[in-house]
């Protein structure tokens, strides 16, 4: 199986079934398939795009985005999704790194891209595709043919291209459909950027695998989410924890009919017991799923089901998702058995082929036995549940003692006046590093340091408690909702 064949099968099985719903279109599977073939033929005839060429998509979630995605893959070319929030300089780096032959974009994004590369402006795809008379005849593709190049979100340094073939991505899609009970009658709400691995591979491809309907919106806003759930009766939604908390705080949520939603799926970070209690009360649901994974793994990783949250909120679960294994290893690479602390490793059939043109970087994290270093430190408890402590590179070593930022963040997040917090190490002349916390407060406080220090005193050992505090109105986050700690100091 490959992605073009999957699209063709859906067009035959569900010809009139809704495939794509956006603000300006409603396409059936047969229509989406037909239009993607016509656009593919146009890309080949007008721009000579063929197998192996890299074609970038640079625009928000839209009809044009989804159409462009399938059209490029129909050609056997490699699609390169680029976050629409990136600057021209960031876009230029990615286009140069992957040697893109073409950028497909719309509106202001096309204007920006055209200054850097050959660009197809796809503003009115229905009208434009109607003028494309030819249809691409898809040749049978090898399931191990490369098809997607995703650039990591780059919370530190330059982003790296992560290359996947069809088999890896359809492995991820299969796991998603099984674990999250996707069916042809499911209706998936997409508001997170499709340029990221979970929205794209887990949800767009997962729903496509079973012929579900995709309701695609350009960006997240809590009011828009509630409006769309009511109007389209969606069943599945994926977002970062912050998206759920913003939605739960909407003043009219009690009057909204969101009863169609069966699967609220969050990733990019765990949720605390307090946060889950707020969601259960405000959104009247206990149907929360936690997913953890890495772009490099597809993003396969762990999954925690709704019933597990009652006793294990804050963890990422105790098992790998379908087709995926997890384990902990110590600093020497030896497996940690039973309870203990170490780095999470992942092994899955959804694994990347490697980093684009970076064999040394690939070899550093992807081992010959198939295990991938996650870079995340975690503790495993007696029941086998994993609790992420932070990035290995974010480990704070103060006076020769290891300090895990996530442990401190969890403690501070339980304070009633703390809305958000990020903990990291800063240089110290005597101890090597000391602990600093940047906090977003709900209400102004006269002496933040004194209040939070007193609060943590009975909860954390002295060496773990922050010596430095700072306030911000909002923590810097990338488009996937992850806090960019490298922008804090």
Residue pairs with C-beta under 8 A, 6 or more apart in sequence:
1 143
1 166
1 170
2 141
2 142
2 143
2 145
2 147
2 166
2 170
3 70
3 73
3 147
3 166
3 169
3 170
3 205
4 70
4 73
4 74
4 138
4 141
5 138
5 140
5 141
6 170
6 208
6 209
7 29
7 32
7 33
7 36
7 70
7 74
7 208
8 33
8 138
10 17
10 19
10 29
10 33
10 208
10 211
11 29
11 30
11 32
11 33
11 34
13 29
13 211
14 28
14 29
14 184
14 211
15 28
15 29
15 30
16 28
16 30
17 28
17 29
17 184
17 211
17 213
18 26
18 27
18 28
18 187
18 213
19 27
19 28
19 29
19 31
19 32
19 211
19 213
19 214
20 26
20 27
20 32
20 63
20 66
20 213
20 214
20 216
21 27
21 213
21 214
21 215
21 216
21 232
22 62
22 63
22 215
22 216
22 217
23 217
23 218
24 63
25 63
25 125
25 126
27 35
27 63
29 211
32 66
32 67
32 70
33 70
34 135
35 67
35 125
35 126
35 129
36 67
36 70
36 71
36 74
37 71
37 74
37 135
37 136
37 138
38 129
38 132
38 133
38 134
38 135
38 136
39 67
39 68
39 71
39 125
39 129
39 132
40 71
40 72
40 74
40 75
40 136
40 138
41 132
41 134
41 135
41 136
42 129
42 132
42 134
43 49
43 55
43 71
43 72
43 75
43 77
43 102
43 120
44 50
44 75
44 136
45 134
46 120
47 101
47 102
47 118
47 120
49 55
49 72
49 75
49 77
49 101
49 102
50 75
50 76
50 77
51 75
51 76
51 77
51 145
52 76
52 77
52 78
52 146
53 75
53 77
53 78
53 101
53 102
54 77
54 78
54 80
54 98
54 99
54 100
54 101
54 149
55 68
55 72
55 77
55 78
55 79
55 80
55 100
55 101
55 102
55 103
55 104
56 79
56 80
56 81
56 82
56 94
56 95
56 98
56 100
56 102
56 103
56 104
56 113
56 117
57 65
57 68
57 69
57 72
57 79
57 80
57 81
57 82
57 103
57 104
57 105
57 195
58 82
58 84
58 91
58 103
58 104
58 105
58 109
58 110
58 112
58 113
59 65
59 84
59 104
59 105
59 106
59 107
59 109
59 110
60 84
60 109
60 193
60 218
60 219
61 190
61 191
61 193
61 194
61 216
61 217
61 218
61 219
62 106
62 216
62 218
63 125
63 126
63 216
64 104
64 106
64 122
64 123
64 125
65 194
65 216
66 194
66 204
66 214
66 216
67 122
67 125
67 129
68 79
68 104
68 122
69 79
69 81
69 194
69 204
71 136
72 78
72 79
72 104
73 79
73 147
73 148
74 136
74 138
75 136
76 139
76 141
76 145
76 147
78 98
78 146
78 147
78 148
78 149
78 163
79 147
79 148
79 149
80 94
80 98
80 100
80 148
80 149
80 150
80 151
80 161
81 148
81 150
81 151
81 194
81 195
81 200
82 91
82 94
82 95
82 103
82 151
82 195
83 151
83 153
83 193
83 195
83 196
83 479
84 109
84 193
84 195
85 193
85 479
86 94
88 112
88 115
88 116
91 112
91 113
91 116
92 116
93 158
93 159
94 100
94 151
94 159
94 161
95 103
95 116
95 117
97 161
97 356
97 357
98 149
98 161
98 356
100 117
101 118
102 117
102 118
102 119
102 120
103 110
103 113
103 114
103 116
103 117
103 118
103 119
103 120
104 119
104 120
104 122
105 112
105 113
105 114
105 119
105 120
105 121
105 122
106 121
106 122
106 123
107 123
110 119
110 120
110 121
110 122
110 123
113 119
114 121
122 128
141 166
142 166
143 165
143 166
143 167
143 170
144 165
144 166
144 167
145 165
145 166
146 163
146 164
146 165
146 353
147 164
147 165
147 166
147 169
148 163
148 164
148 169
148 200
148 201
149 161
149 162
149 163
149 164
149 356
150 161
150 162
150 164
150 195
150 196
150 197
150 200
150 295
151 159
151 160
151 161
151 162
152 159
152 160
152 162
152 295
152 296
153 159
153 196
153 295
153 478
153 479
153 480
153 482
154 478
155 478
155 482
155 483
155 484
155 485
155 486
156 393
156 486
160 355
160 356
160 358
160 361
161 355
161 356
161 357
161 358
162 197
162 295
162 296
162 352
162 355
162 356
163 352
163 353
163 354
163 355
163 356
164 201
164 298
164 352
164 353
165 353
167 349
168 298
168 349
168 350
168 351
168 352
168 353
169 201
169 205
169 298
169 350
170 205
170 209
171 298
171 300
171 323
171 348
171 349
171 350
172 201
172 202
172 205
172 206
172 298
172 299
172 300
172 350
173 201
173 202
173 205
173 206
173 208
173 209
174 206
174 209
174 322
174 323
175 206
175 300
175 321
175 322
175 323
175 324
175 350
176 182
176 201
176 202
176 203
176 205
176 206
176 209
177 206
177 207
177 209
177 210
178 322
179 289
179 303
179 321
179 322
180 206
180 236
180 263
180 265
180 289
181 262
181 263
182 188
182 206
182 207
182 209
182 210
182 212
182 236
183 210
183 212
184 210
184 211
184 212
185 212
186 207
186 210
186 212
186 213
186 235
186 236
187 212
187 213
187 215
187 232
187 233
187 234
187 235
187 236
187 260
188 203
188 204
188 206
188 207
188 212
188 213
188 214
188 215
188 234
188 235
188 236
188 237
189 215
189 217
189 225
189 228
189 229
189 232
189 234
189 236
189 237
190 199
190 203
190 204
190 214
190 215
190 216
190 217
190 238
191 217
191 219
191 220
191 221
191 224
191 225
191 237
191 239
191 243
192 198
192 199
192 220
192 238
192 239
192 240
192 243
192 480
192 481
193 199
193 479
193 480
194 200
194 204
194 216
195 479
196 295
196 479
196 480
197 293
197 295
197 298
197 299
198 238
198 267
198 268
198 291
198 293
198 299
198 480
199 238
201 298
201 299
201 350
202 238
202 291
202 299
203 236
203 238
204 214
207 213
207 214
207 236
208 214
212 236
215 228
215 232
215 234
217 224
217 228
220 239
220 243
222 243
222 246
222 247
222 249
222 250
223 250
225 237
225 243
225 247
226 247
226 250
226 252
226 253
226 256
226 258
228 234
229 237
229 256
229 257
229 258
229 260
229 261
230 256
230 257
230 258
233 260
234 260
234 261
235 260
235 261
235 262
235 263
236 261
236 262
236 263
236 265
237 261
237 263
237 264
237 265
238 265
238 266
238 267
238 291
239 265
239 266
239 481
240 266
240 267
240 268
240 269
240 477
240 480
240 481
240 482
241 266
241 268
241 269
241 270
241 271
241 275
241 481
242 420
242 477
242 481
243 266
243 481
244 264
244 266
244 271
244 275
244 279
244 283
245 275
245 278
245 279
247 253
247 283
248 278
248 279
248 282
248 283
249 282
250 256
253 282
253 283
254 282
258 283
258 284
261 285
261 287
262 287
263 287
263 289
264 279
264 283
264 285
264 287
264 288
264 289
265 288
265 289
265 290
265 291
266 288
266 289
266 290
266 291
267 290
267 291
267 292
267 293
268 480
268 481
268 482
269 481
269 482
270 290
270 313
270 314
270 315
270 316
270 388
271 279
271 288
271 290
271 313
271 314
272 313
272 314
272 410
272 413
272 414
273 313
273 314
274 413
274 414
275 313
275 413
276 288
276 309
276 313
279 285
279 288
280 286
286 306
286 309
287 306
288 306
288 309
289 303
289 304
289 305
289 306
290 302
290 303
290 304
290 309
290 315
290 316
290 317
291 301
291 302
291 303
291 304
291 321
292 301
292 302
292 303
292 316
292 317
292 386
292 388
293 299
293 300
293 301
293 302
293 321
293 324
293 346
294 300
294 301
294 346
294 372
294 374
295 352
296 351
296 352
296 365
296 366
296 372
297 324
297 346
297 348
297 350
297 351
297 352
297 372
298 348
298 350
298 351
298 352
299 350
300 320
300 321
300 323
300 324
300 346
300 348
300 350
300 351
301 316
301 320
301 321
301 324
301 326
301 346
301 374
302 316
302 317
302 318
302 319
302 320
302 321
302 324
302 326
302 386
303 317
303 319
303 320
303 321
304 312
304 315
304 316
304 317
304 318
305 317
308 317
308 318
312 318
312 383
312 385
314 387
314 410
315 381
315 385
315 386
315 387
316 378
316 385
316 386
316 387
316 388
317 385
317 386
318 383
318 384
318 385
318 386
319 326
319 384
320 326
320 346
320 348
323 348
323 349
323 350
324 346
324 347
324 348
324 350
325 346
325 347
325 348
326 344
326 345
326 346
326 386
327 335
327 336
327 344
327 345
327 347
327 371
328 335
328 336
328 340
328 341
328 342
328 343
328 344
328 345
328 378
328 380
328 386
329 335
329 336
329 342
329 343
329 345
330 336
330 340
330 342
330 343
336 342
336 380
338 380
338 382
339 379
339 380
339 381
339 382
340 379
340 380
341 377
341 378
341 379
341 380
341 389
342 377
342 378
343 373
343 374
343 375
343 376
343 377
343 378
343 392
344 374
344 376
344 377
344 378
344 386
344 388
345 371
345 372
345 373
345 374
346 371
346 372
346 374
347 369
347 370
347 371
347 372
351 366
351 370
351 372
352 366
354 362
354 366
355 361
355 362
364 373
365 372
365 373
365 375
366 372
366 373
367 373
375 391
375 392
375 393
376 388
376 389
376 390
376 391
376 392
377 388
377 389
377 390
377 391
377 392
377 395
377 404
378 386
378 387
378 388
378 389
379 386
379 387
379 389
380 386
380 387
381 387
387 406
388 406
389 404
389 405
389 406
389 407
390 404
390 405
390 406
394 405
394 424
394 425
394 485
395 402
395 403
395 404
395 405
395 425
396 402
396 403
396 404
396 405
396 424
396 425
396 433
396 435
397 403
397 425
397 432
397 433
398 425
398 428
398 431
398 432
398 433
398 434
398 435
398 463
399 431
399 432
399 463
400 432
401 463
403 425
403 435
403 463
403 464
405 422
405 423
405 424
405 425
405 435
406 423
407 460
407 464
408 423
408 435
408 437
408 456
408 460
408 464
408 465
408 466
409 421
409 422
409 423
409 437
411 456
411 459
411 460
412 418
412 421
412 423
412 437
412 439
412 452
412 455
412 456
413 420
413 421
415 452
415 455
416 442
417 441
417 442
417 443
417 445
417 451
418 439
418 440
418 441
418 442
418 452
419 440
419 441
419 442
420 439
420 440
420 474
420 475
420 483
421 437
421 438
421 439
421 440
422 437
422 438
422 475
422 483
422 485
422 488
423 435
423 436
423 437
423 438
423 466
424 435
424 436
424 485
424 488
425 433
425 434
425 435
425 436
426 433
426 434
426 436
426 468
426 489
427 433
428 434
434 467
434 468
435 464
435 465
435 466
435 467
435 468
436 466
436 467
436 468
436 469
436 470
437 452
437 466
437 468
437 469
437 470
438 469
438 470
438 471
438 472
438 475
438 488
439 448
439 452
439 469
439 470
439 471
439 472
440 471
440 472
440 473
440 474
440 475
441 448
441 471
445 451
448 469
448 471
449 469
452 466
452 469
453 465
453 466
456 465
456 466
457 465
475 483
475 488
476 483
476 484
476 487
476 488
477 483
477 484
478 484
